[in-house]
Each structure stands twice: as C-alpha cells, then as structure tokens.
C-alpha cells in the first residue's frame, strides 16, 4: 500500500479512538501508563532517567510518585491528541476555559514585524497549534518521522486551515525567515535537541543540554517578536488554560550561548509549573559537551 493510503487508514483508526468519551480516554490512558511501568517500556525508562538527572535531590519515594504522574499524563495526552487531531478545531478550542495573553499575540501579529512562538513540550501543544491557526496563518516547524507513513499521517492531522508545516531540514531557515520578514507567524518547539553542531550547550535543570539556536538566530536577524505559549491542563476534566507571555530579555542576544541560556531558563520555568505535564519521555541529554568525558546517560 502507498504511504498516503496507510496514513488514511491510521487517521480513521485515530478518529475511532477520538470519539470515545473523555472518561474512557482517561481510563485507557491510565491503563497504558500502568503497562509502561509494569513492562519497563522505553517511556518508563527514559522518564525515570530524566528525573534522576533533573531532580537529583528528590527522595526516592517522591521521584517514584512524579514518575507515575508523568507516565499517566503522557499516556492521557497521547489519546487526547488523537481526539484533537480528528475533531473540528472549533470544538476542541471550547476546552480552553482560561485564556491569558490572547491580546498580546494578536498585537504582535498586527505589528507586522513577525512573530516567533516558542512552544515548549508542556501541556498539549497540538491544541496550541489549533488556537494559533484560529488567529491567522502560521508556519509550524516539525521534525518528520523516518517512516513515510508517519510523515503522511502528520501532514494530514495537522493540515488544518492556516497551518503550513515546514520540515526541520536545510531549507527551513530560509522559509521561516521569509515568513517573518513578511510579517507572519512561526511556531517552534524550542526544547528539541538539535543535531550535533547545530546548537549550543546551556544548562537545563542544572545539566548541560544541546539547545537549538534557531529561535535566537531568527529573532536577531528579523527583529520579530518572540512569545512563549502553551496550553496547560487544569482541573480533573478535559479543561485547559492558554498562556501567552513575552520572551525574557536576551532571547535574541547575538551571543548564541547567552541566547540559548535564556531560552532554557524560560522553558524550565514553564516546566516547573507542573513537572508532570512536561515531556520527560524525550531523550533530552543524549549529546554531551565535547571533551567532557560524559557518556550518553540513556545507555
């Protein structure tokens, strides 16, 4: 079968899951989290190692409690995302019970200087994408999966009105630069580890992490406004709060190390709001500083 056909089948399967009641999705997510822990799945192992790195002072019992909460939140998010991807955006956006900083984003967009939205892996960033698209066109940077089927699936589920997906590859910077110079908006997940040589090391939860310079380079060269944004879960039900905040001073510092240090500090501050909502199942620290003698901590 062609990738597009398989992606279509995957979409219809996701749509079936997305039609389940919210209470069923939560229960199914909790069962997934239990299975990850019981089988010592990749998600469980990576989250545990990240907690050892980022929260070394936690007591063993505290770390286990946070580990369980992270897996539960991660599993629930995976299922709720299937719903967001396969239900009308207008329906999904009704789950935003609180909206903080909408006017800030609208004013930045109206200024014509271009807007860079730095969206950490916190809460549900797919719901954030849909909110951004509701305010006007936006170019979203994404790292394509190795599988052509997975790539075709993402292009379909994120292919809503006003969303242009830009592959995080060679021509991406040129495409994003043009969008910003034309006064448009760009969305970037700033806490993805870049390839070796494509970033700078800066502290993240007390440990050096290779960090992308894309946000700071674009901001410095275009003069675009940088905002941080996220959709945070609130309450026991499917309720979310939108937050949009200005980036701290120094995000466009011409010194790349200084700029990514500011970037990581901002992401860390957001993640500390509720550590269970951050994506600790991602291998953030695989690449180590040259000459440090450190090994990949996930091996």
C-alpha positions as CSV (number, residue, x, y, z in Angstrom):
1,X,0.0,0.0,0.0
2,X,1.1,3.6,-0.6
3,X,2.0,5.7,2.4
4,X,-0.9,8.0,1.8
5,X,-3.3,5.1,1.9
6,X,-1.8,3.7,5.1
7,X,-1.9,7.1,6.6
8,X,-5.6,7.4,5.8
9,X,-6.3,4.1,7.5
10,X,-4.3,5.3,10.5
11,X,-6.4,8.5,10.5
12,X,-9.7,6.6,10.6
13,X,-8.4,4.4,13.4
14,X,-7.4,7.5,15.4
15,X,-10.8,9.0,14.7
16,X,-12.5,6.0,16.3
17,X,-10.4,6.4,19.4
18,X,-11.1,10.2,19.4
19,X,-14.8,9.5,19.6
20,X,-14.6,7.8,22.9
21,X,-15.9,9.7,25.9
22,X,-13.3,11.7,27.8
23,X,-13.7,9.4,30.9
24,X,-12.9,6.4,28.7
25,X,-9.8,8.1,27.3
26,X,-8.6,8.9,30.8
27,X,-9.1,5.3,31.9
28,X,-7.4,3.9,28.8
29,X,-4.5,6.3,29.3
30,X,-4.1,5.2,32.9
31,X,-4.0,1.6,31.8
32,X,-1.3,2.5,29.2
33,X,0.8,4.2,31.9
34,X,0.4,1.1,34.2
35,X,1.5,-1.2,31.3
36,X,4.6,1.0,30.6
37,X,5.7,0.8,34.2
38,X,5.0,-2.9,34.5
39,X,6.9,-3.8,31.4
40,X,9.7,-1.2,31.9
41,X,8.9,0.2,28.5
42,X,11.0,2.9,26.8
43,X,8.7,5.7,28.1
44,X,9.2,4.5,31.6
45,X,12.9,4.1,31.4
46,X,13.6,7.4,29.8
47,X,11.3,9.3,32.2
48,X,13.0,7.7,35.2
49,X,16.5,8.6,33.9
50,X,15.5,12.2,33.1
51,X,14.1,12.6,36.7
52,X,17.4,11.3,38.1
53,X,19.2,14.0,36.0
54,X,16.8,16.9,36.5
55,X,15.7,16.3,40.1
56,X,18.7,14.7,41.9
57,X,17.5,16.0,45.3
58,X,14.1,14.3,45.3
59,X,13.7,11.5,47.8
60,X,13.2,8.0,46.1
61,X,9.5,8.0,47.0
62,X,9.0,11.5,45.7
63,X,10.7,10.6,42.4
64,X,8.5,7.5,42.0
65,X,5.4,9.5,42.6
66,X,6.4,12.0,40.0
67,X,7.4,9.2,37.6
68,X,3.9,7.7,37.9
69,X,2.3,11.1,37.3
70,X,4.4,11.8,34.2
71,X,3.5,8.4,32.6
72,X,-0.1,8.9,33.4
73,X,-0.1,12.4,31.9
74,X,1.9,11.4,28.9
75,X,-0.5,8.5,28.1
76,X,-3.6,10.7,28.5
77,X,-2.0,13.3,26.3
78,X,-1.4,10.8,23.5
79,X,-5.0,9.8,23.5
80,X,-6.4,13.3,23.8
81,X,-4.2,14.4,20.9
82,X,-5.9,11.7,18.7
83,X,-9.1,13.4,19.6
84,X,-7.8,16.9,18.8
85,X,-6.4,15.7,15.5
86,X,-9.7,14.2,14.4
87,X,-12.3,16.5,15.8
88,X,-13.2,20.0,14.5
89,X,-10.8,22.7,15.9
90,X,-13.7,24.9,17.0
91,X,-15.0,22.0,19.2
92,X,-11.5,21.5,20.7
93,X,-11.0,25.2,21.4
94,X,-14.1,25.2,23.6
95,X,-12.0,23.3,26.1
96,X,-9.9,26.4,26.7
97,X,-11.6,27.5,29.9
98,X,-9.0,30.2,30.5
99,X,-7.2,32.4,28.0
100,X,-4.2,34.5,29.1
101,X,-2.3,36.7,26.7
102,X,-4.5,36.4,23.6
103,X,-4.3,40.2,23.1
104,X,-0.5,40.0,23.4
105,X,-0.3,37.6,20.5
106,X,-2.9,39.5,18.4
107,X,-1.0,42.8,18.9
108,X,2.3,41.2,18.0
109,X,0.8,39.7,14.8
110,X,-0.8,43.1,13.9
111,X,2.5,44.9,14.3
112,X,3.8,43.4,11.0
113,X,7.2,42.7,12.5
114,X,6.6,38.9,12.5
115,X,6.0,36.6,15.5
116,X,8.0,33.7,16.7
117,X,6.0,31.4,19.0
118,X,8.3,29.3,21.2
119,X,6.1,26.4,22.4
120,X,7.7,24.0,24.9
121,X,6.7,20.4,25.2
122,X,4.3,21.2,28.0
123,X,0.6,20.5,28.3
124,X,-0.9,19.9,24.9
125,X,1.0,21.7,22.1
126,X,-1.3,20.3,19.4
127,X,-4.2,22.2,21.0
128,X,-2.0,25.3,21.0
129,X,-1.4,24.8,17.2
130,X,-5.1,24.9,16.6
131,X,-5.5,28.0,18.7
132,X,-2.7,29.7,16.8
133,X,-4.3,28.7,13.5
134,X,-7.6,30.3,14.7
135,X,-5.8,33.7,14.9
136,X,-4.4,33.5,11.3
137,X,-1.8,31.7,9.1
138,X,1.2,30.2,10.9
139,X,4.2,28.1,9.8
140,X,4.9,25.2,12.1
141,X,8.3,23.7,12.2
142,X,8.3,19.9,12.6
143,X,10.8,17.1,12.6
144,X,9.5,14.5,10.1
145,X,9.3,10.9,11.2
146,X,11.6,8.4,9.5
147,X,8.5,6.5,8.2
148,X,6.8,7.9,5.1
149,X,3.5,6.7,6.6
150,X,4.1,8.6,9.8
151,X,5.0,11.7,7.8
152,X,1.9,11.5,5.7
153,X,-0.2,11.0,8.8
154,X,1.2,14.1,10.5
155,X,0.7,16.2,7.3
156,X,-3.0,15.1,7.3
157,X,-3.8,15.5,11.0
158,X,-2.0,18.9,11.3
159,X,-3.1,20.1,8.0
160,X,-5.9,22.4,9.2
161,X,-6.7,25.8,7.7
162,X,-3.9,28.4,8.2
163,X,-1.3,25.8,9.2
164,X,1.8,25.4,7.0
165,X,4.1,22.6,8.0
166,X,7.8,23.2,7.5
167,X,10.2,20.3,7.7
168,X,13.2,20.9,10.0
169,X,15.7,20.4,7.3
170,X,18.1,22.5,5.2
171,X,15.7,25.0,3.5
172,X,13.7,25.5,6.7
173,X,15.6,28.6,7.9
174,X,15.2,30.4,4.6
175,X,11.4,29.6,4.5
176,X,10.9,30.8,8.1
177,X,13.0,33.9,7.5
178,X,10.7,34.8,4.6
179,X,7.5,34.2,6.6
180,X,8.8,36.5,9.4
181,X,10.0,39.2,7.0
182,X,6.5,39.3,5.5
183,X,5.1,39.9,9.0
184,X,3.8,36.3,9.5
185,X,3.9,33.9,12.4
186,X,6.2,30.9,13.0
187,X,5.8,28.2,15.7
188,X,8.8,26.3,17.0
189,X,9.2,23.7,19.7
190,X,12.4,25.1,21.3
191,X,13.3,22.2,23.5
192,X,14.0,19.6,20.8
193,X,17.7,18.5,20.8
194,X,19.3,19.6,17.5
195,X,21.9,17.7,15.6
196,X,25.5,17.9,16.7
197,X,26.9,21.1,15.5
198,X,23.5,22.8,15.1
199,X,23.2,24.2,18.6
200,X,24.9,25.3,21.7
201,X,25.2,23.8,25.2
202,X,23.4,25.5,28.1
203,X,22.1,24.4,31.5
204,X,18.6,22.8,31.6
205,X,17.5,21.7,35.0
206,X,21.2,22.0,36.1
207,X,22.7,19.8,33.4
208,X,24.2,20.9,30.1
209,X,21.9,20.3,27.2
210,X,22.5,20.9,23.5
211,X,20.0,23.5,22.6
212,X,18.8,24.9,19.2
213,X,19.9,28.4,18.2
214,X,17.1,28.7,15.6
215,X,14.8,30.8,17.8
216,X,17.5,33.3,18.7
217,X,19.0,33.5,15.2
218,X,15.6,34.2,13.6
219,X,14.8,36.8,16.2
220,X,18.1,38.6,15.9
221,X,18.1,38.6,12.1
222,X,14.5,39.6,11.5
223,X,13.5,41.7,14.6
224,X,10.4,39.5,15.1
225,X,8.7,39.4,18.4
226,X,9.3,36.3,20.4
227,X,6.5,34.9,22.6
228,X,6.3,31.8,24.7
229,X,2.9,29.9,24.6
230,X,1.4,26.7,26.0
231,X,-1.9,25.1,26.7
232,X,-1.8,23.8,30.3
233,X,-4.2,21.2,31.7
234,X,-6.3,22.5,34.6
235,X,-8.7,20.6,36.9
236,X,-9.8,17.0,36.7
237,X,-11.7,17.2,33.4
238,X,-10.7,18.0,29.8
239,X,-10.0,21.6,30.7
240,X,-7.1,23.7,29.5
241,X,-5.7,27.2,30.1
242,X,-4.0,29.1,27.3
243,X,-0.9,31.1,28.2
244,X,1.0,33.6,26.0
245,X,3.9,35.5,27.5
246,X,6.7,37.8,26.2
247,X,10.1,36.1,25.9
248,X,12.6,37.3,28.5
249,X,15.2,39.9,27.6
250,X,18.2,38.3,25.9
251,X,16.4,35.8,23.8
252,X,17.9,37.4,20.7
253,X,21.3,38.0,22.1
254,X,23.9,37.9,19.3
255,X,26.0,35.6,21.6
256,X,24.4,32.2,20.9
257,X,25.4,30.7,24.2
258,X,23.8,33.6,26.1
259,X,20.7,33.4,24.0
260,X,20.1,29.6,24.5
261,X,20.8,30.0,28.2
262,X,17.9,32.5,28.4
263,X,15.8,30.1,26.2
264,X,16.4,27.1,28.5
265,X,15.7,29.2,31.6
266,X,12.3,30.2,30.2
267,X,11.4,26.6,29.2
268,X,12.5,25.3,32.6
269,X,10.3,27.9,34.4
270,X,7.3,26.8,32.4
271,X,8.0,23.1,33.0
272,X,8.3,23.7,36.8
273,X,4.7,25.0,36.8
274,X,3.7,21.3,36.8
275,X,6.6,18.9,36.1
276,X,4.1,16.1,35.4
277,X,2.9,17.9,32.3
278,X,6.4,18.2,30.7
279,X,7.6,15.7,28.1
280,X,10.1,13.8,30.2
281,X,9.8,10.7,28.0
282,X,12.1,12.5,25.5
283,X,15.9,11.9,25.5
284,X,16.9,15.5,26.0
285,X,20.5,14.9,27.1
286,X,21.9,12.3,24.7
287,X,24.6,14.5,23.2
288,X,27.3,15.6,25.7
289,X,29.7,18.5,25.5
290,X,32.9,17.7,23.6
291,X,35.8,16.9,25.9
292,X,33.5,16.5,28.9
293,X,34.2,12.8,29.2
294,X,30.4,12.3,29.7
295,X,28.6,9.4,28.1
296,X,25.1,9.2,26.8
297,X,23.1,8.9,30.0
298,X,20.4,6.7,28.4
299,X,22.7,3.8,27.5
